[in-house]
């Protein structure tokens, strides 16, 4: 009677403890009187003899080298973001300066969305936007912080 009806027998204690994941009783196991058992009908899946599919993003074909490079870049980006949050050098006025690795100077400045949209709208390209941001920075410092900023 184990699987002949299309279901599996499960003991009450196992169902109570494990729920649907309870292991079924063995077909040769005897049923004891005055005990509660569940007869669970198993779902029927279509029997298709297909090889397992390899799932990949549609349309994007990358070599293993490209995938590795992308993974390394994404990890680096996450670590860079966490470092910036940990060591934010912006002052109360919303501007700050940090030394850059290439001998230059990294400038940090907070701009509102409306200010940024206005700068992008008035500029022809990214270089002009950067120049205008630098001009704003110099104006906020009051004339270039003793003329230490060179273009």
Secondary structure as GFF3:
##gff-version 3
##sequence-region A 1 151
A	DSSP	beta_strand	7	11	.	.	.	ID=ss1
A	DSSP	alpha_helix	12	18	.	.	.	ID=ss2
A	DSSP	three_ten_helix	19	21	.	.	.	ID=ss3
A	DSSP	beta_strand	37	41	.	.	.	ID=ss4
A	DSSP	alpha_helix	64	86	.	.	.	ID=ss5
A	DSSP	beta_strand	95	99	.	.	.	ID=ss6
A	DSSP	beta_strand	105	109	.	.	.	ID=ss7
A	DSSP	alpha_helix	113	122	.	.	.	ID=ss8
A	DSSP	alpha_helix	126	141	.	.	.	ID=ss9
###
